[in-house]
Amino acid sequence: MATPKDSIAFVAEGTLPQLDPPANSVGPVKWLRENLFSTPANTLLTVASFYVIYMILGQVLPWVMNGLWTTGSLSECREILQGETGACFSVLTERWHQLLYGFKYPASEYWRPNLAVVLLLVAAAPVLFFDLPRKLLIFTALYPFIAYWLIWGGTILAPVVGLLGFVGAGLVFRTLGRDNFALGFIGAIGAALVVWYVGGALIPEGASDNAVLQAVPSRDLGGFMLNLMLGVTCVSLSLPLGIALALGRQSNMPLIKGICVVFIEFVRGVPLITLLFVASVMLSYFFPPDSTVDLFLRVVIMITLFSSAYIAEVIRGGLAALPKGQYEAADSLGLAYPEAMRLIILPQALKISIPGIVNVAVGLFKDTTLVSVISMFDLVGMIRGPILASTEWNGVYWELLGFAALLFFVVCYGISQYSQWLERRLATDHR
């Protein structure tokens, strides 16, 4: 017979100790289950992927680990390896200076492009990271002229005249552009041309002979330095030109809109390599007969025009993505067209266009290797030309092309990661 004590319900006098979660629901095991082995199909794909990776690494790792770095020729590499698998990295240790700077740039002046690259990082910092003090933009504006003097050398009067031309153009635009944007723009171009023409005429002949830095002609530039110079210069110039073309294509003025449409559609329908041949052969005919336009400048003009057409379409997509209320809001505030674009429309359109602009920039940087077809010895041109043409290294391909791919990957991956950071910072999802 049950006693009254036995009929009383159990009452807990304390809490049970917390148990550890199951091993398959935390840590690496959980990640593997959710990402690699969540379903039978994913498990099969994971196993197949691991097998492919194993096959690739099984061939690549012995080739890399047995690589030689101190031999003097490909035949010496093969003699030491005696039929074993191994890379001949000695071509990189012996020809690194040609891969980076070309084969004509003076070896004693390598510090100049190196310093220019370091200063480039300093000049780009206030543009890329807008939390930095805005006063640093003064150095950013001066950097192109400093870099020109460092890399090309010669008299310092040439970059000074170039700087004065831009200063004069800015003053004229600031004076005339308040009431009439088109008049200010035309006046700024005219002022810059006048300053450059007068300043160039005043520079004495032979001024580069007694210059502080040795003058280096453009034909002596080469290697990865040339790719980097073309990429940075053309991207920097094509972005504002692309913005102008995008705005011109949406203009209500039929003439301006027609010119922009014809230019964009024509450039987008022509291969870049064709424009490079035009720059090499025909572009000089568009300049005065007595002028000798440098090949580097001609290539910069053509690549900039090419990339600006693509950037214009990317930015036009960003402008089309904005709701009509943004334009109406600018009108309700009484803003003129330049102020509305600068303060309201373009900041939002550019924010939306970041992925497309970065995509064009990465493609443009890789396309700079096409200059090798017009006898400019960039990184690929150095590999295809002087290095592989030498008897010591004729037949070395994977080592050189792998090194070129690594350099381009580092730069392009860095650009991609910065763009993703910028998207997160600016919250481009319109929340």
C-alpha positions in Angstrom: 0.0 0.0 0.0 1.4 3.4 -1.1 2.3 5.8 1.7 1.6 9.5 1.5 5.3 10.1 1.1 5.4 7.9 -2.0 2.5 9.8 -3.7 4.2 13.2 -3.6 5.6 14.3 -7.1 9.3 14.7 -7.5 10.5 18.3 -7.0 14.0 19.2 -8.3 16.2 20.8 -5.7 18.7 22.2 -8.2 19.7 22.5 -11.9 21.3 19.9 -13.9 24.8 20.6 -15.2 25.0 21.8 -18.8 26.1 19.1 -21.2 28.5 19.6 -24.1 26.8 19.8 -27.5 27.2 16.7 -29.7 30.5 16.5 -31.5 28.9 16.5 -34.9 27.1 19.9 -34.4 30.0 22.1 -33.5 33.5 23.0 -34.8 35.1 21.6 -37.9 32.8 18.5 -38.0 29.8 20.8 -38.2 31.4 22.8 -41.0 32.3 19.7 -43.0 28.8 18.3 -42.6 27.1 21.5 -43.7 29.4 22.5 -46.5 31.0 19.4 -47.9 28.9 16.3 -47.0 25.4 17.7 -46.5 23.8 15.5 -49.1 24.9 12.4 -51.1 25.4 14.6 -54.2 27.6 17.1 -52.3 29.6 14.2 -50.9 30.2 12.8 -54.3 31.3 16.2 -55.7 33.6 16.7 -52.6 35.3 13.3 -53.1 35.7 14.0 -56.9 37.1 17.5 -56.1 39.6 16.1 -53.6 40.7 13.6 -56.2 41.3 16.2 -58.8 43.2 18.4 -56.3 45.3 15.4 -55.3 46.2 14.6 -59.0 47.2 18.3 -59.6 49.2 18.6 -56.5 50.9 15.3 -57.2 52.3 16.7 -60.4 52.9 20.3 -59.3 54.5 19.9 -55.9 57.4 17.6 -57.0 58.1 20.0 -59.9 58.2 23.0 -57.5 60.1 21.3 -54.6 62.8 20.0 -56.9 63.2 23.3 -58.6 66.7 24.7 -59.2 67.6 28.4 -58.5 71.3 28.7 -59.1 72.1 27.3 -62.6 73.2 29.4 -65.5 71.1 27.8 -68.3 68.3 25.4 -69.1 70.8 22.8 -70.3 72.6 22.9 -67.0 69.2 22.5 -65.2 68.5 19.4 -67.2 71.9 18.0 -66.6 71.6 18.3 -62.9 68.0 17.0 -62.8 69.0 14.0 -65.0 65.5 13.3 -66.2 63.8 13.9 -62.8 60.8 16.2 -62.5 61.9 19.7 -61.5 61.5 23.4 -62.4 64.3 25.6 -63.6 63.7 28.7 -61.5 67.2 29.9 -62.3 65.7 32.0 -65.1 63.9 34.1 -62.5 67.0 34.7 -60.4 69.1 35.6 -63.4 66.5 37.6 -65.4 64.4 39.1 -62.6 65.5 42.7 -63.4 64.4 42.3 -67.1 61.1 40.9 -66.0 60.4 43.8 -63.7 62.1 46.8 -65.4 62.9 45.7 -69.0 66.3 45.2 -70.5 67.2 48.8 -71.3 66.3 50.7 -68.1 69.5 51.6 -66.4 70.3 49.2 -63.5 71.7 52.1 -61.4 68.3 53.8 -61.6 66.1 51.0 -60.4 65.4 52.9 -57.2 63.4 55.5 -59.1 60.5 53.2 -60.2 60.7 51.5 -56.8 60.2 54.9 -55.1 57.4 55.8 -57.6 55.5 52.6 -56.6 55.9 53.4 -52.8 54.7 56.9 -53.4 51.8 55.6 -55.4 50.6 53.7 -52.4 50.8 56.9 -50.3 49.0 58.9 -53.0 46.3 56.4 -53.5 45.6 56.0 -49.7 43.4 59.1 -49.2 41.4 58.2 -52.4 40.8 54.6 -51.5 40.4 55.0 -47.7 38.3 58.1 -47.2 38.8 58.2 -43.4 42.2 59.6 -43.9 42.8 63.4 -43.6 41.6 65.2 -46.8 44.8 67.3 -46.8 46.7 64.2 -48.1 44.8 64.8 -51.4 47.3 67.6 -52.1 50.0 65.0 -52.5 47.7 62.8 -54.6 47.3 65.7 -57.0 51.0 66.2 -57.2 51.9 62.6 -57.5 51.5 62.2 -61.3 54.1 64.9 -61.9 56.5 63.5 -59.3 56.1 60.0 -60.7 56.8 61.3 -64.3 60.0 62.9 -63.2 61.1 59.9 -61.2 60.5 57.4 -64.0 61.5 59.4 -67.1 64.0 61.7 -65.4 65.4 64.7 -67.3 64.7 68.3 -66.5 62.2 69.0 -63.8 60.8 71.8 -65.9 58.6 69.4 -67.9 56.5 68.2 -65.0 56.4 71.7 -63.6 54.9 73.1 -66.8 52.4 70.2 -66.9 51.4 71.0 -63.3 51.0 74.7 -64.2 48.8 73.8 -67.1 46.4 71.9 -64.9 46.4 74.7 -62.3 45.5 77.2 -64.9 42.8 75.0 -66.3 41.3 74.6 -62.8 41.3 78.4 -62.2 39.6 79.1 -65.5 37.0 76.4 -64.9 36.3 77.7 -61.4 35.8 81.2 -62.8 33.8 80.5 -65.9 32.1 77.2 -64.9 29.9 78.7 -62.1 27.4 80.1 -64.6 28.1 78.0 -67.7 29.5 74.5 -67.3 30.2 74.0 -71.0 32.0 77.4 -71.3 34.1 76.7 -68.2 35.1 73.3 -69.6 36.1 74.6 -73.0 38.0 77.5 -71.3 39.8 75.1 -69.0 41.0 73.0 -72.0 42.1 76.2 -73.8 44.0 77.5 -70.8 45.9 74.2 -70.3 46.9 74.0 -74.0 48.2 77.6 -73.9 50.2 77.1 -70.8 51.7 73.8 -72.1 52.5 75.3 -75.5 54.2 78.4 -74.0 55.9 76.5 -71.3 57.2 73.9 -73.7 58.6 76.6 -76.0 60.4 78.2 -73.0 62.2 75.1 -71.9 65.7 75.4 -73.3 67.1 72.7 -75.6 69.5 70.4 -73.9 68.0 71.1 -70.5 67.9 67.3 -69.7 71.7 67.0 -70.2 72.5 68.7 -66.9 69.4 67.3 -65.1 69.5 65.9 -61.6 68.0 62.6 -62.8 69.2 60.8 -65.9 66.7 61.0 -68.7 65.3 57.7 -69.7 63.3 57.5 -73.0 60.0 55.7 -73.2 61.4 53.0 -75.5 63.7 51.9 -72.6 60.7 51.2 -70.3 59.7 47.6 -70.0 58.8 44.7 -67.8 56.1 44.6 -65.2 56.8 48.3 -64.5 55.4 49.1 -67.9 52.2 47.1 -67.3 51.8 48.8 -63.9 52.3 52.3 -65.4 49.8 51.7 -68.2 47.2 50.1 -65.8 47.4 52.9 -63.2 47.5 55.7 -65.8 44.7 54.4 -68.0 42.3 53.5 -65.2 42.8 56.9 -63.5 42.1 58.7 -66.8 39.3 56.5 -68.1 37.1 56.8 -64.9 36.4 60.6 -65.3 36.1 60.3 -69.0 33.7 57.4 -68.6 31.6 59.5 -66.2 31.5 62.3 -68.8 30.4 59.9 -71.6 27.7 58.4 -69.4 26.3 61.8 -68.6 26.6 62.8 -72.2 24.7 59.8 -73.4 21.8 60.8 -71.1 21.9 64.4 -72.1 18.9 66.2 -73.6 21.1 67.9 -76.2 20.9 65.8 -79.4 24.4 66.7 -80.6 26.2 65.8 -77.4 24.1 62.6 -77.0 24.8 61.6 -80.6 28.5 62.1 -80.3 28.7 60.0 -77.1 26.5 57.2 -78.5 28.6 56.9 -81.7 31.9 57.0 -79.7 30.8 54.4 -77.2 29.3 52.0 -79.7 32.2 52.3 -82.1 34.9 51.7 -79.5 33.0 48.8 -77.9 32.7 47.2 -81.4 36.4 47.3 -82.1 39.0 45.0 -80.6 41.6 46.6 -78.4 44.5 45.1 -80.4 43.2 47.0 -83.4 43.3 50.3 -81.5 46.8 49.5 -80.4 47.9 49.1 -84.0 46.2 52.4 -84.8 48.1 54.0 -81.9 51.4 52.5 -83.2 51.0 53.4 -86.9 48.2 56.0 -87.5 47.7 58.1 -84.4 50.7 60.2 -85.1 49.1 61.5 -88.3 46.4 63.3 -86.2 49.1 65.5 -84.5 50.9 68.4 -86.0 53.6 67.4 -88.6 56.6 68.6 -86.6 55.5 67.0 -83.3 57.0 63.7 -82.3 54.3 62.0 -80.0 55.8 59.4 -77.8 54.5 55.8 -78.4 53.8 55.4 -74.7 51.5 58.5 -74.8 49.7 57.1 -77.9 49.1 53.8 -76.3 47.8 55.5 -73.1 45.4 57.5 -75.3 44.0 54.5 -77.1 43.7 52.3 -74.0 42.0 55.1 -72.1 39.5 55.7 -74.8 38.8 52.0 -75.0 38.2 51.5 -71.3 36.3 54.7 -70.9 33.6 53.4 -73.3 33.0 50.3 -71.1 33.1 52.4 -67.9 30.5 54.7 -69.4 28.1 51.9 -69.9 28.7 50.6 -66.4 28.0 54.0 -64.9 25.0 54.5 -67.2 23.6 51.3 -65.7 24.1 52.8 -62.2 22.3 56.0 -63.3 19.4 54.0 -64.7 19.1 52.0 -61.4 18.4 55.1 -59.4 14.7 55.8 -58.8 13.2 58.9 -60.4 12.6 60.3 -57.0 16.3 61.1 -56.6 16.3 63.4 -59.6 13.0 65.0 -58.4 14.6 65.5 -54.9 17.5 67.4 -56.5 15.1 69.6 -58.4 13.0 70.3 -55.3 16.1 71.5 -53.5 16.7 74.0 -56.3 20.1 72.5 -57.3 21.5 73.2 -60.7 22.6 70.2 -62.9 26.3 70.2 -61.9 25.4 70.4 -58.2 22.7 67.7 -58.4 25.0 65.3 -60.2 27.9 66.0 -57.9 26.0 65.9 -54.6 23.1 63.5 -55.1 23.1 61.5 -58.3 26.7 60.5 -59.0 27.6 59.4 -55.5 24.7 56.9 -55.5 25.3 55.8 -59.1 29.0 55.2 -58.5 28.2 53.2 -55.4 26.0 50.9 -57.4 28.6 50.7 -60.2 31.5 49.6 -58.0 31.5 45.9 -59.1 31.3 46.8 -62.8 34.0 49.4 -62.6 36.3 47.0 -60.8 35.6 44.4 -63.4 36.6 46.8 -66.2 39.7 47.9 -64.2 40.9 44.3 -63.7 40.3 43.5 -67.4 42.1 46.6 -68.5 45.1 45.8 -66.3 45.4 42.3 -67.8 44.9 43.7 -71.3 48.0 45.9 -71.0 49.9 42.7 -72.0 48.6 43.3 -75.6 51.2 46.1 -76.0 53.7 43.4 -76.7 52.3 43.0 -80.2 53.4 46.5 -81.1 57.0 46.0 -79.9 56.6 47.3 -76.4 58.5 45.0 -74.1 56.2 44.6 -71.2 56.3 41.6 -68.9 54.9 39.2 -71.6 56.9 41.0 -74.3 60.1 40.4 -72.3 59.3 36.7 -71.9 58.4 36.2 -75.6 61.2 38.3 -76.9 64.7 38.7 -75.3 64.5 36.0 -72.7 63.1 33.1 -74.7 65.2 34.2 -77.7 68.4 33.7 -75.7 70.2 30.4 -76.1 70.5 29.9 -72.4 66.8 29.9 -71.7 65.1 28.9 -74.9 62.5 26.4 -73.9 61.7 27.7 -70.4 57.9 28.4 -70.5 56.1 27.3 -67.3 58.4 29.1 -64.9 58.3 32.4 -66.7 54.6 32.4 -67.5 53.8 31.2 -63.9 55.8 34.1 -62.5 53.9 36.5 -64.8 50.6 35.0 -63.7 51.5 35.3 -60.1 52.3 39.0 -60.4 49.0 39.8 -62.2 47.1 37.6 -59.8 48.4 39.5 -56.7 47.5 42.9 -58.2 44.1 41.8 -59.5 43.2 39.9 -56.3 44.1 43.0 -54.3 41.8 45.2 -56.4 39.0 42.7 -56.0 39.4 42.5 -52.2 39.4 46.2 -51.9 36.2 46.5 -54.0 34.5 44.0 -51.7 35.6 45.9 -48.7 34.3 49.2 -50.2 31.0 47.6 -51.0 30.5 46.5 -47.4 31.6 49.9 -46.2 29.2 51.8 -48.4 26.3 49.3 -47.9 25.5 49.0 -51.6 22.5 46.8 -51.0 20.3 49.9 -50.5 19.1 48.9 -47.0 
